[in-house]
Amino acid sequence: MGSLNDVIGKADWKTEKHVPVIECPSEVKADAMFDIKVSVGKEIAHPNTTAHHITWIALYFHADGEKFAHQIGRYDFMAHGEAVEGADAGPVHTHHQVITTMATKKSGKLLAVSMCNIHGLWQNEKDVRVT
Ligand code: FE
């Protein structure tokens, strides 16, 4: 029997286009709101077509010393050129990136997971230190 660890890809986002890129300050003040940008394809563009696209990104925070992670948000990308006329004939595409805002009392690790409709799950992480 497998586990999620067996199917979630992990790689350098500069060479693997599916890996979510987390951009935020490495050091923050306790309880002070800060912005986090999570995107897919920052260095190498990922397709955004009806047949092949990123369907969602989820973001979690695992505070140092705690057993469980907290979910920060889950962001769905729902428009990929679908239309009555057929695939890729529609006028609308959602780009696979999001900016959200959070605060934390504790240092910890941001964990991002992205989902490609063809190439599955990918993860990345970034430390955030409360100073
Ligand atoms: Fe893909």
Backbone and ligand atoms as CSV (ligand in chain L), in Angstrom:
chain,resi,resn,atom,element,x,y,z
A,1,MET,N,N,0.838,-1.193,0.000
A,1,MET,CA,C,0.000,0.000,0.000
A,1,MET,C,C,0.880,1.253,0.000
A,2,GLY,N,N,0.605,2.165,-0.866
A,2,GLY,CA,C,1.408,3.368,-0.979
A,2,GLY,C,C,0.916,4.475,-0.075
A,3,SER,N,N,1.605,5.587,-0.137
A,3,SER,CA,C,1.194,6.749,0.636
A,3,SER,C,C,1.330,7.979,-0.245
A,4,LEU,N,N,0.815,9.108,0.232
A,4,LEU,CA,C,0.936,10.345,-0.527
A,4,LEU,C,C,2.403,10.674,-0.816
A,5,ASN,N,N,3.270,10.347,0.125
A,5,ASN,CA,C,4.703,10.596,-0.081
A,5,ASN,C,C,5.225,9.941,-1.352
A,6,ASP,N,N,4.597,8.818,-1.730
A,6,ASP,CA,C,5.060,8.088,-2.914
A,6,ASP,C,C,4.648,8.776,-4.223
A,7,VAL,N,N,3.658,9.645,-4.155
A,7,VAL,CA,C,3.130,10.215,-5.397
A,7,VAL,C,C,3.237,11.731,-5.482
A,8,ILE,N,N,3.729,12.383,-4.431
A,8,ILE,CA,C,3.925,13.834,-4.499
A,8,ILE,C,C,5.343,14.111,-4.963
A,9,GLY,N,N,5.458,14.800,-6.107
A,9,GLY,CA,C,6.772,15.109,-6.640
A,9,GLY,C,C,7.431,16.241,-5.881
A,10,LYS,N,N,8.755,16.153,-5.786
A,10,LYS,CA,C,9.524,17.198,-5.125
A,10,LYS,C,C,10.773,17.423,-5.964
A,11,ALA,N,N,11.033,18.686,-6.307
A,11,ALA,CA,C,12.186,18.986,-7.161
A,11,ALA,C,C,12.498,20.461,-7.029
A,12,ASP,N,N,13.567,20.877,-7.691
A,12,ASP,CA,C,13.936,22.290,-7.740
A,12,ASP,C,C,12.981,22.997,-8.705
A,13,TRP,N,N,12.300,24.050,-8.228
A,13,TRP,CA,C,11.321,24.735,-9.080
A,13,TRP,C,C,11.980,25.406,-10.282
A,14,LYS,N,N,13.295,25.617,-10.209
A,14,LYS,CA,C,13.966,26.262,-11.342
A,14,LYS,C,C,14.139,25.309,-12.524
A,15,THR,N,N,14.047,24.009,-12.252
A,15,THR,CA,C,14.209,23.039,-13.332
A,15,THR,C,C,12.970,22.169,-13.552
A,16,GLU,N,N,12.012,22.229,-12.636
A,16,GLU,CA,C,10.796,21.413,-12.753
A,16,GLU,C,C,9.587,22.350,-12.687
A,17,LYS,N,N,8.866,22.462,-13.806
A,17,LYS,CA,C,7.834,23.488,-13.925
A,17,LYS,C,C,6.611,23.265,-13.054
A,18,HIS,N,N,6.431,22.083,-12.503
A,18,HIS,CA,C,5.232,21.828,-11.694
A,18,HIS,C,C,5.350,22.255,-10.236
A,19,VAL,N,N,6.575,22.485,-9.792
A,19,VAL,CA,C,6.780,22.740,-8.352
A,19,VAL,C,C,6.260,24.130,-7.970
A,20,PRO,N,N,5.404,24.218,-6.960
A,20,PRO,CA,C,4.909,25.534,-6.541
A,20,PRO,C,C,6.042,26.369,-5.933
A,21,VAL,N,N,6.084,27.629,-6.301
A,21,VAL,CA,C,7.094,28.560,-5.800
A,21,VAL,C,C,6.451,29.431,-4.731
A,22,ILE,N,N,7.061,29.461,-3.549
A,22,ILE,CA,C,6.539,30.249,-2.426
A,22,ILE,C,C,7.416,31.483,-2.272
A,23,GLU,N,N,6.814,32.661,-2.393
A,23,GLU,CA,C,7.559,33.905,-2.234
A,23,GLU,C,C,6.954,34.710,-1.091
A,24,CYS,N,N,7.769,34.939,-0.050
A,24,CYS,CA,C,7.344,35.727,1.110
A,24,CYS,C,C,8.585,36.073,1.916
A,25,PRO,N,N,8.450,36.956,2.907
A,25,PRO,CA,C,9.614,37.255,3.740
A,25,PRO,C,C,10.077,36.008,4.492
A,26,SER,N,N,11.395,35.889,4.682
A,26,SER,CA,C,11.928,34.782,5.482
A,26,SER,C,C,11.822,35.071,6.972
A,27,GLU,N,N,11.739,36.371,7.306
A,27,GLU,CA,C,11.607,36.780,8.702
A,27,GLU,C,C,10.429,37.729,8.821
A,28,VAL,N,N,9.581,37.487,9.834
A,28,VAL,CA,C,8.397,38.324,10.060
A,28,VAL,C,C,8.293,38.624,11.553
A,29,LYS,N,N,7.492,39.627,11.884
A,29,LYS,CA,C,7.212,39.943,13.279
A,29,LYS,C,C,6.015,39.111,13.743
A,30,ALA,N,N,5.994,38.740,15.014
A,30,ALA,CA,C,4.881,37.967,15.560
A,30,ALA,C,C,3.571,38.714,15.369
A,31,ASP,N,N,2.569,38.004,14.885
A,31,ASP,CA,C,1.214,38.529,14.680
A,31,ASP,C,C,1.109,39.623,13.620
A,32,ALA,N,N,2.173,39.880,12.883
A,32,ALA,CA,C,2.130,40.901,11.830
A,32,ALA,C,C,1.768,40.242,10.499
A,33,MET,N,N,0.755,40.793,9.838
A,33,MET,CA,C,0.331,40.231,8.559
A,33,MET,C,C,1.442,40.377,7.502
A,34,PHE,N,N,1.618,39.348,6.696
A,34,PHE,CA,C,2.555,39.419,5.576
A,34,PHE,C,C,1.969,38.684,4.378
A,35,ASP,N,N,2.381,39.116,3.189
A,35,ASP,CA,C,1.870,38.532,1.946
A,35,ASP,C,C,2.698,37.328,1.529
A,36,ILE,N,N,2.020,36.365,0.936
A,36,ILE,CA,C,2.666,35.170,0.385
A,36,ILE,C,C,2.154,35.004,-1.043
A,37,LYS,N,N,3.073,34.875,-1.987
A,37,LYS,CA,C,2.682,34.577,-3.370
A,37,LYS,C,C,3.084,33.136,-3.669
A,38,VAL,N,N,2.145,32.365,-4.152
A,38,VAL,CA,C,2.435,30.997,-4.557
A,38,VAL,C,C,2.071,30.864,-6.027
A,39,SER,N,N,3.010,30.349,-6.813
A,39,SER,CA,C,2.770,30.230,-8.253
A,39,SER,C,C,3.410,28.959,-8.777
A,40,VAL,N,N,2.982,28.573,-9.950
A,40,VAL,CA,C,3.568,27.416,-10.639
A,40,VAL,C,C,4.122,27.909,-11.966
A,41,GLY,N,N,5.349,27.517,-12.273
A,41,GLY,CA,C,5.923,27.873,-13.568
A,41,GLY,C,C,6.643,29.201,-13.588
A,42,LYS,N,N,7.195,29.612,-12.457
A,42,LYS,CA,C,7.882,30.914,-12.385
A,42,LYS,C,C,9.094,30.959,-13.323
A,43,GLU,N,N,9.824,29.877,-13.396
A,43,GLU,CA,C,11.034,29.844,-14.238
A,43,GLU,C,C,10.747,29.218,-15.605
A,44,ILE,N,N,9.999,28.108,-15.584
A,44,ILE,CA,C,9.638,27.406,-16.823
A,44,ILE,C,C,8.118,27.364,-16.868
A,45,ALA,N,N,7.518,27.994,-17.861
A,45,ALA,CA,C,6.060,28.117,-17.906
A,45,ALA,C,C,5.382,26.752,-17.995
A,46,HIS,N,N,4.290,26.609,-17.261
A,46,HIS,CA,C,3.468,25.400,-17.363
A,46,HIS,C,C,2.309,25.686,-18.310
A,47,PRO,N,N,1.898,24.714,-19.148
A,47,PRO,CA,C,0.753,24.943,-20.040
A,47,PRO,C,C,-0.508,25.345,-19.265
A,48,ASN,N,N,-1.359,26.080,-19.931
A,48,ASN,CA,C,-2.646,26.471,-19.348
A,48,ASN,C,C,-3.708,26.325,-20.428
A,49,THR,N,N,-3.986,25.062,-20.753
A,49,THR,CA,C,-4.952,24.743,-21.805
A,49,THR,C,C,-6.058,23.861,-21.230
A,50,THR,N,N,-7.099,23.678,-21.994
A,50,THR,CA,C,-8.211,22.847,-21.532
A,50,THR,C,C,-7.727,21.434,-21.214
A,51,ALA,N,N,-6.798,20.930,-21.978
A,51,ALA,CA,C,-6.326,19.561,-21.790
A,51,ALA,C,C,-5.269,19.426,-20.698
A,52,HIS,N,N,-4.533,20.489,-20.432
A,52,HIS,CA,C,-3.376,20.391,-19.538
A,52,HIS,C,C,-3.215,21.696,-18.768
A,53,HIS,N,N,-3.451,21.633,-17.450
A,53,HIS,CA,C,-3.412,22.860,-16.646
A,53,HIS,C,C,-3.253,22.529,-15.167
A,54,ILE,N,N,-2.982,23.555,-14.389
A,54,ILE,CA,C,-2.926,23.433,-12.928
A,54,ILE,C,C,-4.334,23.660,-12.386
A,55,THR,N,N,-4.824,22.704,-11.598
A,55,THR,CA,C,-6.214,22.809,-11.126
A,55,THR,C,C,-6.329,23.466,-9.758
A,56,TRP,N,N,-5.327,23.308,-8.894
A,56,TRP,CA,C,-5.384,23.984,-7.597
A,56,TRP,C,C,-4.022,24.034,-6.931
A,57,ILE,N,N,-3.927,24.959,-5.980
A,57,ILE,CA,C,-2.772,25.046,-5.076
A,57,ILE,C,C,-3.336,25.090,-3.658
A,58,ALA,N,N,-2.759,24.343,-2.750
A,58,ALA,CA,C,-3.123,24.412,-1.329
A,58,ALA,C,C,-1.890,24.853,-0.548
A,59,LEU,N,N,-2.135,25.654,0.485
A,59,LEU,CA,C,-1.042,26.194,1.295
A,59,LEU,C,C,-1.297,25.880,2.765
A,60,TYR,N,N,-0.273,25.380,3.440
A,60,TYR,CA,C,-0.360,25.016,4.861
A,60,TYR,C,C,0.792,25.668,5.612
A,61,PHE,N,N,0.619,25.770,6.946
A,61,PHE,CA,C,1.704,26.257,7.806
A,61,PHE,C,C,1.885,25.276,8.951
A,62,HIS,N,N,3.124,24.826,9.128
A,62,HIS,CA,C,3.445,23.915,10.226
A,62,HIS,C,C,4.341,24.660,11.209
A,63,ALA,N,N,3.752,25.082,12.320
A,63,ALA,CA,C,4.505,25.840,13.322
A,63,ALA,C,C,5.493,24.923,14.033
A,64,ASP,N,N,6.659,25.467,14.342
A,64,ASP,CA,C,7.695,24.696,15.044
A,64,ASP,C,C,7.133,24.110,16.345
A,65,GLY,N,N,7.388,22.842,16.573
A,65,GLY,CA,C,7.006,22.196,17.820
A,65,GLY,C,C,5.572,21.715,17.883
A,66,GLU,N,N,4.780,21.999,16.857
A,66,GLU,CA,C,3.393,21.538,16.848
A,66,GLU,C,C,3.274,20.240,16.057
A,67,LYS,N,N,2.305,19.429,16.449
A,67,LYS,CA,C,2.120,18.150,15.769
A,67,LYS,C,C,1.450,18.329,14.410
A,68,PHE,N,N,0.461,19.229,14.332
A,68,PHE,CA,C,-0.371,19.318,13.138
A,68,PHE,C,C,-0.117,20.605,12.360
A,69,ALA,N,N,-0.314,20.533,11.069
A,69,ALA,CA,C,-0.232,21.721,10.217
A,69,ALA,C,C,-1.585,22.428,10.196
A,70,HIS,N,N,-1.550,23.726,9.871
A,70,HIS,CA,C,-2.775,24.519,9.710
A,70,HIS,C,C,-2.941,24.850,8.236
A,71,GLN,N,N,-4.165,24.756,7.745
A,71,GLN,CA,C,-4.393,25.133,6.348
A,71,GLN,C,C,-4.555,26.647,6.255
A,72,ILE,N,N,-3.772,27.253,5.364
A,72,ILE,CA,C,-3.875,28.696,5.123
A,72,ILE,C,C,-4.931,28.965,4.066
A,73,GLY,N,N,-4.947,28.152,3.018
A,73,GLY,CA,C,-5.957,28.340,1.985
A,73,GLY,C,C,-5.822,27.300,0.902
A,74,ARG,N,N,-6.882,27.216,0.103
A,74,ARG,CA,C,-6.866,26.361,-1.075
A,74,ARG,C,C,-7.460,27.164,-2.211
A,75,TYR,N,N,-6.764,27.177,-3.339
A,75,TYR,CA,C,-7.079,28.098,-4.415
A,75,TYR,C,C,-7.297,27.308,-5.694
A,76,ASP,N,N,-8.528,27.363,-6.216
A,76,ASP,CA,C,-8.894,26.611,-7.415
A,76,ASP,C,C,-8.783,27.496,-8.649
A,77,PHE,N,N,-8.283,26.929,-9.726
A,77,PHE,CA,C,-8.155,27.640,-11.008
A,77,PHE,C,C,-9.085,26.946,-11.988
A,78,MET,N,N,-10.196,27.599,-12.292
A,78,MET,CA,C,-11.341,26.910,-12.893
A,78,MET,C,C,-11.527,27.154,-14.387
A,79,ALA,N,N,-10.869,28.155,-14.957
A,79,ALA,CA,C,-11.111,28.477,-16.371
A,79,ALA,C,C,-9.855,28.191,-17.188
A,80,HIS,N,N,-9.992,27.326,-18.183
A,80,HIS,CA,C,-8.826,26.922,-18.988
A,80,HIS,C,C,-9.187,26.869,-20.465
A,81,GLY,N,N,-9.935,27.858,-20.900
A,81,GLY,CA,C,-10.277,27.947,-22.309
A,81,GLY,C,C,-11.420,27.052,-22.753
A,82,GLU,N,N,-12.186,26.513,-21.785
A,82,GLU,CA,C,-13.330,25.686,-22.157
A,82,GLU,C,C,-14.404,26.567,-22.819
A,83,ALA,N,N,-15.158,25.974,-23.747
A,83,ALA,CA,C,-16.231,26.712,-24.410
A,83,ALA,C,C,-17.186,25.739,-25.094
A,84,VAL,N,N,-18.380,26.226,-25.389
A,84,VAL,CA,C,-19.346,25.434,-26.147
A,84,VAL,C,C,-18.730,24.992,-27.472
A,85,GLU,N,N,-17.912,25.858,-28.045
A,85,GLU,CA,C,-17.287,25.558,-29.339
A,85,GLU,C,C,-16.219,24.462,-29.231
A,86,GLY,N,N,-15.778,24.195,-27.989
A,86,GLY,CA,C,-14.791,23.134,-27.809
A,86,GLY,C,C,-13.599,23.571,-26.974
A,87,ALA,N,N,-12.671,22.656,-26.824
A,87,ALA,CA,C,-11.482,22.916,-26.019
A,87,ALA,C,C,-10.687,24.084,-26.582
A,88,ASP,N,N,-10.181,24.907,-25.682
A,88,ASP,CA,C,-9.310,26.044,-26.003
A,88,ASP,C,C,-9.964,27.096,-26.904
A,89,ALA,N,N,-11.273,27.028,-27.069
A,89,ALA,CA,C,-11.968,28.030,-27.879
A,89,ALA,C,C,-12.548,29.149,-27.027
A,90,GLY,N,N,-12.527,28.957,-25.709
A,90,GLY,CA,C,-13.124,29.949,-24.810
A,90,GLY,C,C,-12.228,31.153,-24.587
A,91,PRO,N,N,-12.831,32.235,-24.091
A,91,PRO,CA,C,-12.083,33.482,-23.921
A,91,PRO,C,C,-11.349,33.607,-22.594
A,92,VAL,N,N,-11.561,32.663,-21.651
A,92,VAL,CA,C,-11.094,32.901,-20.284
A,92,VAL,C,C,-10.111,31.829,-19.819
A,93,HIS,N,N,-9.015,32.307,-19.214
A,93,HIS,CA,C,-8.060,31.417,-18.553
A,93,HIS,C,C,-7.731,31.993,-17.177
A,94,THR,N,N,-7.725,31.148,-16.155
A,94,THR,CA,C,-7.192,31.574,-14.859
A,94,THR,C,C,-5.727,31.155,-14.791
A,95,HIS,N,N,-4.897,32.099,-14.339
A,95,HIS,CA,C,-3.466,31.784,-14.193
A,95,HIS,C,C,-3.242,31.152,-12.823
A,96,HIS,N,N,-2.304,30.194,-12.803
A,96,HIS,CA,C,-2.075,29.403,-11.584
A,96,HIS,C,C,-1.128,30.118,-10.628
A,97,GLN,N,N,-1.612,31.205,-10.058
A,97,GLN,CA,C,-0.863,31.869,-9.000
A,97,GLN,C,C,-1.844,32.572,-8.076
A,98,VAL,N,N,-1.416,32.780,-6.826
A,98,VAL,CA,C,-2.286,33.419,-5.852
A,98,VAL,C,C,-1.438,34.227,-4.875
A,99,ILE,N,N,-2.006,35.317,-4.405
A,99,ILE,CA,C,-1.388,36.069,-3.310
A,99,ILE,C,C,-2.355,36.045,-2.140
A,100,THR,N,N,-1.872,35.597,-1.000
A,100,THR,CA,C,-2.694,35.559,0.197
A,100,THR,C,C,-1.922,36.220,1.335
A,101,THR,N,N,-2.574,36.397,2.467
A,101,THR,CA,C,-1.985,37.129,3.589
A,101,THR,C,C,-2.231,36.368,4.874
A,102,MET,N,N,-1.214,36.285,5.728
A,102,MET,CA,C,-1.375,35.592,7.010
A,102,MET,C,C,-0.488,36.239,8.065
A,103,ALA,N,N,-0.689,35.839,9.292
A,103,ALA,CA,C,0.185,36.210,10.408
A,103,ALA,C,C,0.400,34.966,11.249
A,104,THR,N,N,1.508,34.926,11.980
A,104,THR,CA,C,1.785,33.783,12.847
A,104,THR,C,C,2.461,34.244,14.136
A,105,LYS,N,N,2.169,33.568,15.203
A,105,LYS,CA,C,2.842,33.839,16.476
A,105,LYS,C,C,4.142,33.050,16.582
A,106,LYS,N,N,4.252,31.978,15.783
A,106,LYS,CA,C,5.391,31.071,15.888
A,106,LYS,C,C,6.116,30.934,14.554
A,107,SER,N,N,7.407,30.702,14.626
A,107,SER,CA,C,8.171,30.324,13.436
A,107,SER,C,C,7.671,28.970,12.942
A,108,GLY,N,N,7.955,28.694,11.679
A,108,GLY,CA,C,7.543,27.405,11.145
A,108,GLY,C,C,7.826,27.313,9.670
A,109,LYS,N,N,7.085,26.434,9.017
A,109,LYS,CA,C,7.340,26.117,7.620
A,109,LYS,C,C,6.049,26.240,6.824
A,110,LEU,N,N,6.113,27.010,5.735
A,110,LEU,CA,C,5.009,27.024,4.780
A,110,LEU,C,C,5.161,25.818,3.859
A,111,LEU,N,N,4.070,25.126,3.619
A,111,LEU,CA,C,4.063,23.948,2.753
A,111,LEU,C,C,3.033,24.178,1.654
A,112,ALA,N,N,3.459,24.090,0.412
A,112,ALA,CA,C,2.543,24.280,-0.710
A,112,ALA,C,C,2.449,22.988,-1.516
A,113,VAL,N,N,1.239,22.701,-1.975
A,113,VAL,CA,C,1.003,21.543,-2.838
A,113,VAL,C,C,0.244,22.039,-4.061
A,114,SER,N,N,0.695,21.633,-5.248
A,114,SER,CA,C,-0.021,21.987,-6.474
A,114,SER,C,C,-0.463,20.717,-7.190
A,115,MET,N,N,-1.520,20.871,-7.971
A,115,MET,CA,C,-2.083,19.722,-8.688
A,115,MET,C,C,-2.172,20.023,-10.184
A,116,CYS,N,N,-1.443,19.268,-10.999
A,116,CYS,CA,C,-1.583,19.323,-12.461
A,116,CYS,C,C,-2.565,18.222,-12.856
A,117,ASN,N,N,-3.488,18.529,-13.755
A,117,ASN,CA,C,-4.510,17.533,-14.114
A,117,ASN,C,C,-3.915,16.309,-14.811
A,118,ILE,N,N,-2.696,16.441,-15.322
A,118,ILE,CA,C,-2.046,15.298,-15.972
A,118,ILE,C,C,-0.884,14.762,-15.141
A,119,HIS,N,N,-0.089,15.671,-14.584
A,119,HIS,CA,C,1.160,15.258,-13.934
A,119,HIS,C,C,1.095,15.230,-12.418
A,120,GLY,N,N,-0.110,15.325,-11.866
A,120,GLY,CA,C,-0.316,15.045,-10.456
A,120,GLY,C,C,0.179,16.089,-9.476
A,121,LEU,N,N,0.550,15.603,-8.289
A,121,LEU,CA,C,0.835,16.442,-7.128
A,121,LEU,C,C,2.317,16.798,-7.031
A,122,TRP,N,N,2.575,18.063,-6.610
A,122,TRP,CA,C,3.940,18.551,-6.426
A,122,TRP,C,C,3.989,19.414,-5.181
A,123,GLN,N,N,5.107,19.413,-4.500
A,123,GLN,CA,C,5.188,20.163,-3.248
A,123,GLN,C,C,6.454,20.997,-3.167
A,124,ASN,N,N,6.364,21.982,-2.279
A,124,ASN,CA,C,7.531,22.789,-1.942
A,124,ASN,C,C,7.334,23.325,-0.530
A,125,GLU,N,N,8.382,23.901,0.039
A,125,GLU,CA,C,8.306,24.405,1.402
A,125,GLU,C,C,9.218,25.598,1.562
A,126,LYS,N,N,8.903,26.416,2.555
A,126,LYS,CA,C,9.743,27.592,2.851
A,126,LYS,C,C,9.645,27.920,4.328
A,127,ASP,N,N,10.786,28.115,4.949
A,127,ASP,CA,C,10.824,28.464,6.374
A,127,ASP,C,C,10.458,29.939,6.564
A,128,VAL,N,N,9.688,30.199,7.606
A,128,VAL,CA,C,9.364,31.571,8.009
A,128,VAL,C,C,9.710,31.700,9.496
A,129,ARG,N,N,10.592,32.628,9.798
A,129,ARG,CA,C,11.059,32.784,11.176
A,129,ARG,C,C,10.451,34.038,11.798
A,130,VAL,N,N,9.868,33.881,12.992
A,130,VAL,CA,C,9.358,35.032,13.746
A,130,VAL,C,C,10.522,35.623,14.528
A,131,THR,N,N,10.741,36.909,14.330
A,131,THR,CA,C,11.880,37.566,15.013
A,131,THR,C,C,11.396,38.534,16.071
L,1,FE,FE,FE,1.564,19.331,-16.155
